[in-house]
Amino acid sequence: MGSMVARWAISILLGKEVAAAAGVSGMVRAVAVVRGRSCYQRPAPGSFALVTIAVVLWLKAFHVVFVVTWFAGLFYLPRLFVYHVAAGEREGLERFVVMERRLFFIMTLGALLAVLCGAAMIVGAPGYLTLGWMRAKLLLVAALVGYHGCCYHLMRVLRAGGNSHSQRWYRLFNELPGLLLVAIVVLAVVKP
């Protein structure tokens, strides 16, 4: 029974079939056995997982929800910048300032919670850091955080009325999170 639970845990953690998971170096030592009500278990030296299957699944579920929230904001905020630049009347400009500020708050909340859930999964299964696809994904997430910071800077510049970019520039700027999303999803799902 314990062997079956361990193989199932490996399969879920890797997102692959059990047979494929068993062939990955170091993953076979992963043990995620639920004892009583405890969700943590002392890992053996060199083991892969520190948390139970249920905890990982809940973290993954909320991670995905918060990533979707974050990306919704990352896709829409630069579009608001395009409309902000095109607006001419004072009332329209003030409306965009309010919309951008509210969206940025929601987007930042999604980003923080997505990063926290992702970090919790890594803390719970530190063996992921040994995988090349995970390191590449984390590098792209760092780029995404940088893009988020650029959005904040642009929002402040637009609020102050000191814009130096065209609508076309903002339209091109708006494409970057889409490219990052494709790369991150491919890394997380295909695990090349």
C-alpha positions as CSV (number, residue, x, y, z in Angstrom):
1,M,0.0,0.0,0.0
2,G,2.8,2.5,0.9
3,S,4.6,1.8,-2.4
4,M,1.4,2.4,-4.3
5,V,0.8,5.8,-2.5
6,A,4.5,6.8,-3.2
7,R,4.2,6.0,-6.9
8,W,0.9,7.9,-7.1
9,A,2.5,10.9,-5.3
10,I,5.4,10.9,-7.8
11,S,2.9,10.8,-10.7
12,I,0.9,13.7,-9.3
13,L,3.9,15.8,-8.4
14,L,5.4,15.4,-11.9
15,G,2.2,15.6,-13.8
16,K,3.3,12.4,-15.7
17,E,2.3,8.8,-15.8
18,V,3.6,6.6,-12.9
19,A,5.9,4.6,-15.2
20,A,7.5,7.8,-16.5
21,A,7.8,9.3,-13.0
22,A,9.6,6.2,-11.7
23,G,12.3,6.6,-14.3
24,V,13.3,10.1,-13.3
25,S,16.5,10.1,-11.3
26,G,15.9,10.8,-7.6
27,M,12.1,10.9,-7.9
28,V,11.6,7.3,-6.9
29,R,12.7,8.2,-3.3
30,A,9.7,10.5,-3.0
31,V,7.4,9.5,-0.2
32,A,4.2,11.2,0.6
33,V,2.3,9.1,3.1
34,V,-0.5,10.6,5.1
35,R,-0.3,9.6,8.7
36,G,-3.3,10.5,10.8
37,R,-4.1,14.2,10.3
38,S,-0.6,15.5,9.8
39,C,0.1,17.1,6.5
40,Y,3.9,17.2,7.0
41,Q,6.2,14.3,7.4
42,R,9.9,14.3,8.1
43,P,11.6,13.4,4.8
44,A,14.4,10.9,4.5
45,P,17.7,12.5,3.5
46,G,17.6,13.1,-0.3
47,S,13.9,12.6,-0.6
48,F,11.9,14.7,-3.0
49,A,8.5,15.6,-1.3
50,L,7.9,17.1,2.1
51,V,4.2,17.5,1.9
52,T,1.2,15.2,1.3
53,I,-0.5,14.8,-2.0
54,A,-3.6,16.7,-0.8
55,V,-1.6,19.8,0.2
56,V,0.2,19.9,-3.1
57,L,-3.0,19.6,-5.0
58,W,-4.6,22.5,-3.1
59,L,-1.5,24.6,-3.5
60,K,-1.5,23.9,-7.3
61,A,-5.2,24.7,-7.6
62,F,-4.9,28.1,-5.9
63,H,-1.6,28.8,-7.7
64,V,-3.4,28.4,-11.0
65,V,-6.3,30.6,-9.8
66,F,-4.0,33.4,-8.7
67,V,-1.9,33.1,-11.9
68,V,-5.0,33.6,-14.0
69,T,-5.9,36.7,-11.9
70,W,-2.4,38.1,-12.3
71,F,-2.4,37.5,-16.1
72,A,-5.8,39.0,-16.5
73,G,-4.4,42.2,-15.1
74,L,-1.2,42.0,-17.0
75,F,-3.1,41.6,-20.3
76,Y,-5.6,44.4,-19.5
77,L,-3.5,47.1,-17.8
78,P,-1.4,47.9,-20.8
79,R,-4.5,48.0,-22.9
80,L,-5.8,50.6,-20.5
81,F,-2.6,52.5,-21.0
82,V,-3.3,52.6,-24.8
83,Y,-6.8,54.1,-24.1
84,H,-5.3,56.4,-21.5
85,V,-2.9,57.9,-24.1
86,A,-5.7,58.3,-26.6
87,A,-8.0,60.1,-24.2
88,G,-8.0,63.8,-24.5
89,E,-10.5,65.2,-22.1
90,R,-9.7,65.6,-18.4
91,E,-12.6,63.6,-17.3
92,G,-11.5,60.6,-19.4
93,L,-8.0,60.8,-18.1
94,E,-9.2,60.8,-14.5
95,R,-11.3,57.8,-15.2
96,F,-8.4,55.9,-16.6
97,V,-6.2,56.8,-13.6
98,V,-8.8,55.3,-11.2
99,M,-9.3,52.2,-13.4
100,E,-5.6,51.6,-13.7
101,R,-5.0,52.0,-9.9
102,R,-7.8,49.5,-9.1
103,L,-6.7,47.0,-11.6
104,F,-3.1,47.2,-10.5
105,F,-4.2,46.5,-6.9
106,I,-6.1,43.3,-8.0
107,M,-3.3,42.3,-10.3
108,T,-0.7,42.7,-7.5
109,L,-2.8,40.7,-5.1
110,G,-3.0,37.9,-7.6
111,A,0.8,38.1,-8.2
112,L,1.6,38.0,-4.5
113,L,-0.7,35.0,-3.9
114,A,0.5,33.2,-7.0
115,V,4.1,33.6,-5.9
116,L,3.3,32.6,-2.3
117,C,1.6,29.4,-3.5
118,G,4.4,28.6,-5.9
119,A,7.0,29.2,-3.2
120,A,5.0,27.0,-0.8
121,M,5.1,24.2,-3.3
122,I,8.8,24.6,-3.8
123,V,9.4,24.6,0.0
124,G,7.2,21.5,0.3
125,A,9.1,19.7,-2.5
126,P,12.6,21.3,-2.8
127,G,13.7,18.7,-5.2
128,Y,11.9,20.7,-7.9
129,L,14.8,23.1,-7.8
130,T,17.1,20.5,-9.2
131,L,15.0,20.3,-12.4
132,G,16.1,22.4,-15.4
133,W,12.6,23.2,-16.5
134,M,11.7,24.6,-13.1
135,R,14.8,26.8,-13.0
136,A,13.9,28.2,-16.4
137,K,10.3,28.7,-15.3
138,L,11.4,30.6,-12.2
139,L,13.6,32.8,-14.4
140,L,10.6,33.6,-16.6
141,V,8.5,34.3,-13.5
142,A,11.3,36.8,-12.4
143,A,11.0,38.5,-15.8
144,L,7.2,38.6,-15.3
145,V,7.7,40.3,-11.9
146,G,10.0,42.8,-13.7
147,Y,7.2,43.4,-16.3
148,H,4.8,43.9,-13.4
149,G,7.2,46.6,-11.9
150,C,7.4,48.3,-15.3
151,C,3.6,48.5,-15.4
152,Y,3.6,50.2,-12.0
153,H,6.2,52.7,-13.3
154,L,4.2,53.4,-16.4
155,M,1.0,53.8,-14.4
156,R,2.7,56.4,-12.2
157,V,4.1,58.3,-15.2
158,L,0.7,58.3,-16.9
159,R,-1.0,59.5,-13.7
160,A,1.5,62.4,-13.5
161,G,0.9,63.3,-17.1
162,G,4.5,62.7,-18.2
163,N,4.0,60.0,-20.9
164,S,6.6,59.8,-23.6
165,H,5.4,56.7,-25.4
166,S,2.9,56.3,-28.3
167,Q,-0.2,54.1,-28.5
168,R,1.7,51.8,-30.8
169,W,4.5,51.3,-28.1
170,Y,1.9,50.4,-25.5
171,R,0.3,47.9,-27.9
172,L,3.7,46.2,-28.4
173,F,4.4,46.3,-24.7
174,N,1.1,44.6,-24.2
175,E,2.3,41.5,-26.2
176,L,5.1,40.6,-23.8
177,P,3.1,38.9,-21.1
178,G,1.5,36.7,-23.7
179,L,4.9,35.5,-24.8
180,L,5.9,34.8,-21.2
181,L,2.7,33.0,-20.6
182,V,3.2,30.6,-23.5
183,A,6.8,29.9,-22.4
184,I,5.8,29.3,-18.7
185,V,2.9,27.1,-19.5
186,V,5.0,25.0,-21.9
187,L,7.7,24.6,-19.2
188,A,5.2,23.7,-16.5
189,V,3.2,21.2,-18.6
190,V,5.7,19.6,-21.0
191,K,8.6,19.8,-18.6
192,P,11.3,19.6,-21.4
